[in-house]
Amino acid sequence: MSDFNKQKIVASVPQRGFFGHPKGLFTLFFTEFWERFSYYGMRAILVYYMYYEVSKGGLGLDEPTALAIMSIYGSLVYMSGIIGGWLADRIFGTSKAVFYGGILIMLGHIVLAIPGSLAMFFTSMVLIVIGTGLLKPNVSSVVGDIYSEGDHRRDAGFSIFYMGINLGGFLAPLIVGEVGMKHDFHLGFAIAAVGMFVGLLVFLFTKKKNLGLAGTYVANPLSPAEKKKVYSIIGIGLVVIAILVAITIPMGILTFDSFITLIGILGIGIPTAYFIVMYRSPKTTAVERSRIIAYIPLFIASVMFWAIQEQGSTILANYADKRTQLEFAGFEISPALFQSLNPMFIIILAPVFAWVWVKLGDRQPSVPKKFSLGLLFAGISFLVILLPAYFGGTDSLVNPLWLVLSYFIVVLGELCLSPVGLSATTKLAPAAFSAQTMSLWFLSNAAAQAINAQIVKFYTPETEMMYFGIIGGASIVLSIILFALSPKIQSFMKGVR
C-alpha cells in the first residue's frame, strides 16, 4: 500500500482527541501558536524600530520608507510560500517544510536581537521571509490532511486552528511590544526568537504520535533526472541574481523605488502564472479546472480584503503612534498594544463563528457569499476610521476607541473570509498541487501587500479622509459585485460548499 493511501486511511478515521477533533490538531495548533507569537511579536515593534531615531534605539529611517519596507516585507513573507509549497509538493513533504522553516525563522529573530547595522536588519528579514514561506502554507496544508474529504468538522477545525494563530498574535504584542517599546527593541526580538524555539520543540516531540503519516507524503515527487536538472537551475539562478544585484545597485538601476515596483509586478504576475499552470496541467482533471475558475474571483476578493487588513501593521500602526491619544484613563498606552486588538477579537469571536457555521449546516451562506461579507466589513472598517478627521480635523489627537472599533469591524470580515478561505482552498485544490494551492491562497496576501507598498506613500494627515474613503469604498463595491455573482461562482465549485 502506498504512503498516499495510508495517509488517506489515517485521515478518514474520525479521531477525537482535541476539542472533538483529531489529536494532530493539538500539534499543529501549538506549533502555529508559537510561530505566530514570534512573528507578530516582531511585527508589533518592527515599523517603530525602523523609523524611530537612532538615539531611541531605532534605525532612523523616514516614515514613508519604513511603511513601504513593512509592506514589502509582508509581501515577500507570503510570496515565499510558493517556494515552500513547491518544495513540500516536489521534494520533502509538508512536515519537514514546517520544521526547516521554523529553524530559519528562529535564526532570523536571533539576528534581529543582535544590535547591528542595516545590513544585519536585512539579513534577518531574508531568513524570516524564507522560513515563513516554508512553514506557514505547509502547516495549514497538514491541517487539511488530518481530515477526510467529507469530514464536516473541517471548517470548525480550521477555525480552532485559526484561533491558535491569533492567541499567539494576541499575547505577542503585549509581551514583545511592551518590552521592545519601553525597554529595548533587541530584547523584544530575542523574546520572539525564544517563542519560535518553543514552537519547534512542540512540533518535534508530538508530531510522530499525533500526526502519523500526515504531512510525510510528497504529492508530486521529482524523478532523479528532474532533481539534477532543478538543482542545476537553482544554483545557476542564485549566481545570476547575485551578479545582477552586484551590477545594478552601483549603477543606480536597482533602487528602493524600482524594487517596490518589481515586487508589485511579482505580486500580481506570480499568482496569475500559477493559475495558468494549474489550469493547463495534464494532471488537472475537468472538475478541478472548473474549481480553479471558481477560485479566481475568491482570490481577487481576498486581495482586496488583505489590502485593508494588513494596513493594521503599517498605516494604522503609524496612526496609533502619531494620531491617537495614548494617555487614556490615567494610563500610558504603548502604540504596539493596538496590534493585539485584531487577534483578541478573533479569539473571542472565532468559536462563535465556528458554532454558527456548524449549527447552520447546509443552510449556511456559500463560500462566495461569506467572502462578500468579509469585503463589506473591511470596507466599513476604513470608513469608520476616517470619521475622526471628518468631525475633528487632522490636527488633533483621536480617542483610541475609534481604532478599537475599526479593528473590531475588520475582524468580523476576517472571520467570514480567512478561515473559510483556508478550508475552501484545501477543498478546491487540484490533487497534484495541494500544498502549492495553499501557497497560492497566501499569495493573495502577498499581492495585497505589494499593492500597499505602492499606495502607503499617498497617506498623509492631509489626505487621510480621501485615503481611507477610496479604499474602503472600493471594498464595498467589490463586495456587492461578488454577492451578485455568487450563484454562478458556486456552480463552478462542483459540489464544494
N, C-alpha and C positions, 0 to 999 in steps of 0.2 A: 504493500500500500504506500502511495506517495506521501511525502510530508504535507502536501497541499490537502489531500483527502483527510489525513489525520487531523489537520488543523480544523477543517470544516466540521469533523465529527466532534472535536473538543468544543467548538463554538456552538454546536447545536444542543449540547447538554444544558438544560436550564438550571445552572448553578445559582445558589442563593447564599452569598456569604458577606455581602457588604451592602447594607440598606436594601436587601432583597434582590441584589444584583450579583453577577459573577465576582468571585474573590479577586480576580485580576483588576477589577476597578479600584480596589484599595491601593495596589501598587502604582497604578497609573495616576490616580488621584493625588497621592502624596509626592510622587516624582514631579508632577507638573506643579503642584503647590510650591515646592521649594525652588523649582526653576523660575516660576513667576515671581516668587519672593525676591530672588536675586535680581531679576530683570527689572521689575517695577520699582524696587528699592533704588537701583542705579538710575533708572529713568526719572524718578521723582526729583533728583537733585542735579541731573546731568546738564540741563539747559542753564541752570543758575551757575553751575561750575564753569560753563563756557563763557558767560557774559559778565560774571562778577569780576571786579578788579583783582589784579594780582595781589594787592595788599590785603584783600579779603579771602585769599586762598584760591581764587579762580584763575582762568586763563586770560581774561581781559579782552575777549573778542567783542565786536559790536553786536548789538541785539539782533538786527536782521540776519546777520551771518550765522549767529548761534541758532536762531529759529529755523533757518534753512538747513543747517547741518543736522539738526534734530530730525527734521522731516526726511532728509536724505538717508540718515542712519536708519530710521524706522522702515523706509522703503527697502533698503538693502537687506535688512534683517529678514523681511518676508520674501524678498526676491530670491534670497539664497535658499529658500525652501525648495526651489526647483532642483538645485544641486542635491540637497538632502533626499528628496523624493526619488530622484533618478538613481542615486547610489543605493538606496534601500531596495528599489524595484529590480535593479540590474546586478548588484554586487553582493551586499552583505545583509539584507533584510532590515526591517524597521527596528527590531530590538537593539541590534548593535549600533544602528544610527543614533538612537536615543542616548546610549551610553557614551559614544565618542563625542557627540555634541555637548553633553554635559561637562565633559572634561575640558573642552575648548572654552566653553562659557566661563567656567571657574578660573581658567588661566587668564582670560580677558579681564575679569574683575580684579584678579591679583595684580595685573599690570596697572590698572586704574588706581589701585590702592597705594602704589608707589609714587611719591611726588616726583614729577619729572617734567619733560618738555612737551610741546605739541606733538612731537613725533611719537612719544610714549602713548599719548592720548589716541592717536590714530591707529597705533599698533593694537591697543586694547579693543578698539572698535572692529578691526578686521577679525580678531579672534572671536568676539561675541557674535558678529554677523554670521560667520561660517558655522559656529557652534549652534546657534539658534536655528539656522537653516537645516541642520541635521536633526535636531531634537524636536522642534515644535510640530511640524506636519506629521512626523512619524509617530509620535506618542498619541496623537489623535487617531491615526490610522489603526494603531493597535487596539484602541477602544472599540473601533468598529469590528475588529477581528474577534473579540470575545463574545459577540452576539451573532446568532444565526440570522439569515436574511429576513426571516418572517417574525423575529422576536419583537413583540410590541413594547418591550422595555427599552428599546434602543434610544428613542428620543429622550425618555426620562433619564437614562444612563448618561447621555451626553450632557444633560442639564446638571446632573450631580457632578460630573467631571468638570463642567464649566464653573460650578460653584467652588471647586477646589482651586482652579486658576485664580478666581477672584478673592478667595480667602487669603492666598499668598499676596495678591495685589493690594489687599486692604491693609494687612499688617506691615508690609514693607515700608510705605511712606511714613507710617507712624514711628517706626524704629530707625530705619536708614535715613529718612528725611529729617527727623529730629536731631540725630547725631551729626549728619552731614551739614545741615544748615546752621546749627547752633554751636558746633564744636569744630569739626574738621571734615572737609569733603572726603579726604582719602580714607579716614576711619570709617565713614559711611560705606564707601566702596568695598572695604575689607569685610564688613558685615555681610554685604551681598555675596562675596566670594564664599564665605562660610555657609550661607544658605544653599548655594549650589552644591557644595560638598556634601551636605546632609542629604540633599535630593539624590545624589549619586549612590550614597550608602543605602538608602531605602530601596532604590531600584535593584541594586546589585544583590542584596540579601533576601529579597522577596520574589523576584521575577520567576525563578525556577518553580517554586511551589505554587504560585498564584496564576502565572500566565501560561505555563506549559509550553505548547508549540506556537502559541500566538506570537506573531512578530518574527518568527525564525524563518518563515518561508520566503524565498526570493521569487517574486511573482513572474519575472521575465528575465532570467539569468543570461548573462553574456556567455557565449561559447569561448573556448580558449583562444581561437583566432580573433574573435571580436575583442577580447580583453587586451591582447597585444596591440591591436590597432587603436583602441580607445586610449590606452596608457601613453602611446606614442603621440597621439593628437593632444592629450592634456599637457604632456611635457613640452611639446613644441609651442602650444598656445600660451603657456606661462612665460616661456622665454620671449615670445613675440610681444606679449603685453608689457613685460619688464623693459624691453628695448624701446617700445613706443612711449612709455611713461618717461624714461630717461631722456628721450629726444624732445618730446612735446612740451614738457614743463619748462626747460630753459628757453625754448623758443617762444614761450608765451601762448602756445596753442591750447594746451590743457590748463585752463584756469578754473577757478571755483565756479564761475558762471557757466562756462562750457560744460563742466562736469554735471551741474544741475540739469542742463538741457539734455545731456546724454542719458542721465537717469530717467528723465521724463520720457524719452523715446523708448528706452528699455522697458519702463513700467507699462507702457501700452503695447509695445511690439512683442515682448516675450509671451504674454498670455494669448495674444492673437495667433502667434505661431503655434502655440500649444493646442489651441482649439482646432486649427487646421490639421496638424499632425495626427491628433487623436481621431478626428473625424474621417480622415483619409486612410488610416491604418487598416491593412487587411485583417488585423487581429480584432478589429471593432465590428461587432455584429450590427444588423439593421436596427434592432431595438435600441442598442447602445448609441447608435448615431442619432436616433430620434431624441434620446435623453440628453445628448450633448447640445442639440439645438435648443432644448428647453432650458438648459443650464446657462446659456449665453445671457438672456435678459436678467436672470438672477445674479449673474456675475456683475453686470453693469450696475444693478441696484446696490450690490454690496460695495462697489467702488464709491458710489455717491454717499452711502452711509458712513463708511470709514473715513472719507474725506472730512466729514464733520466730527465724528467721534474722536479721531486721532489728534485733533487740534486741542484736545484736553491737555496734552503734554507740551504744546507749543504756544499757540495764541492764548488759550485760557490760562496756561501756567504763567505767561507774561502778564496777563490781565490780573491774575491773583496777586502778583508781585507789585505791579505798578498802579493798578486802578482800584484795588479793593482795600477797604478799611480793615486793617489787620489787628487793630485793638478792639476787641469785641467782648462785651460782658466782663470787663476787667482783666482779660487775658490777652497776651500777645500771641497771635496765631502765626505759625510758620506757613508761608505760601505753599510749601511742599505737601502740607497736610491735605490740601484740596484734592490731591491725586488719590486719596483714599476714598473719596466720595463715590466714584463710579463703582469700584468693587464692593463697597459697603452696601450700596443699594441692590447690587446683584445678589449678594449673599442673602439679603432679606427677601427679595422677590423671586429668585430663581426657583425655590421649592414651590412657591405659589403658582408660577407659570407651568412648572413640570406637572403639578397636580391638575391644573386646568386642562392641559393637553390630554392627559390620561383620562380624566373624567369625561371630556367631550368625546374621546374615541374617534369614531368615523365622522362625527359631526363637527370636528374642529376645522378651522379655516385651512384651506390648501396652502402649500408652501409659498406659491406666488403671492397670495393674499397676506400671509404673515410678513413677507418681505415688504409689501406695500405699506403695512402698518409701521414697520421699522423705519422706513423712509419718512413717513408722516411725522412720527415723534422726533426724529433727528432734525427735521426742518423747523419744527416748533421750538426745539431747544435753542436754536440760533436766533429765532425771532424774539424769544424771551430775553436773551442777554443783550439785545440792542435797546430794550426799553429803558434801562437806567440812563443811557446817554440821551434818549428822547425826552425824558422827564426832567433830568437834572444837568444835562450837558456833559462834556467830556473833561472838564477841568476840576471835577470834584470826585472824592473817593466814594466808591459804591459799597452799599451794605453787602456783606458776604452772602447773605441769604439768596441774593439773585443768582450767584454762582451755584449755590446748592440746588436751587430749583432747576437751573439749566442742566446740571449733571443728572438730576433725578429723571427729567423728561427723556434725555437721550438713553438712559438705562432702560426705560420702557421699550424703546425701539430696539435696543441691543438684544433684549431677551426675546423679542419677536423674530429677530433675524439671525443672530450669531450661532446659538446652539442649534437652531433649526437648520441653518446653512451647513454646519458641520455634519449633522446627521444626513441631510439630503445629499451632500457630496459623496458620502460613503455608499448611498443607495444608487445614485446616478452614474457613478464612476464606471467606465469600461473595465472589465476584469484585468486586462493586460496593463492598465495604467492606474491601478488602485492608489498607490502612495503618491504618484505624480499628480493625480487629480486632487488629492488633498493639498498638495503643494500649490496647485492652480487656485484653489479656494483662498489660500493665504496670499496669492499674488494679487487678489482684489485689494487687499490692504496695502500691498507694495505699490500698486498703481495709484491708489488714493493718496499715499504719502508722497509719491513722486510728483503728483499734481500739486499737492500742498506746498512742496518746496518751491514751485514756480509762483504761487499766489501769496505766500505769507508776507512777501515784501510789500504788498499793497495794503497791509494792515498798519494803520497809524491811528492815534486818537481822533484825528480829523475825519478819517474815512471809516471809523468804527461802525456806524449805523449802516452805511452802504455795504460794507464788507459782510456783516452778519446777515443783512437783509437779502442780498442777492443769492448767497449760498443757501440760506435757509429756504428762500422761495423756490429755488431750483429743485431742492429735495422734495418739497411738497408737490410740485408739478409732476415730477417723475413718479411719485407715489400714486397719483391719480391715474397716470397712464398705465402703470404696472397693474393696478387693480382692475382696470378695464380689460386688459389683455390676459388676465389670469386664467380664464377658462380655456383659452387657446393654448397657453403655455402648459397647463395641466394635461391637456390631451397629448402633448408631445412627450410627457413623462412616462407614458406607457404603464400605468398602474401604480407608480410610486406616489405616495402621499406624504 
